[in-house]
Amino acid sequence: MKALLNLFGSGTMIKGIDHVAIVVSDMDRSIEYYSGVLGLKILHDGRGEGGDKKSFLGTESRTLIALTEDEDRAKKSPGYVEGVHHVAFSVDDVERTRKILEDKGVEFIQEKLDKDKKKAYHFLDPDGLELEIYGESGEAVPPY
């Protein structure tokens, strides 16, 4: 990593995350979840391409999630996600977003509040990948 940073002088090469690539067992189900439940826009729907289906979802201005279908993914044990621990989405109003997701049937598995009064709610996507919404809460509680 140090060698990569040296290529660009003393500045940092990495400026942020462009998107997270996720292997899913059922592209239709995952697109419905990420667009219908989480509200991401379908930027490229690869379901009609056959072979390695790749779809991209995000906001009007940027890709956040790249989905690749692997039907063998469903044969793994529940809760098994290879290579990714969780994906965190920054939101403007964490409590409002929590309520919207709850109304859509999302069940939260964990709630956290950090020392900077930012709150996180964790939940699972249809393949068991842990997702998180994260944002300002205004609450004052002990750090986790």
ABEGO torsion letter per residue (X at the ends): XAAAAAAAEABBABAEBABBBBBBABAAAAAAAAAAAAGBBBABBAAAAEEBBBBBBEBAABBABBBBBBAAAAABBBGBBBGBABBBBBBABAAAAAAAAAAAGBBBABBBBBAAGBBBBBBBBAAGBBBBBBBBAGBBBBBX
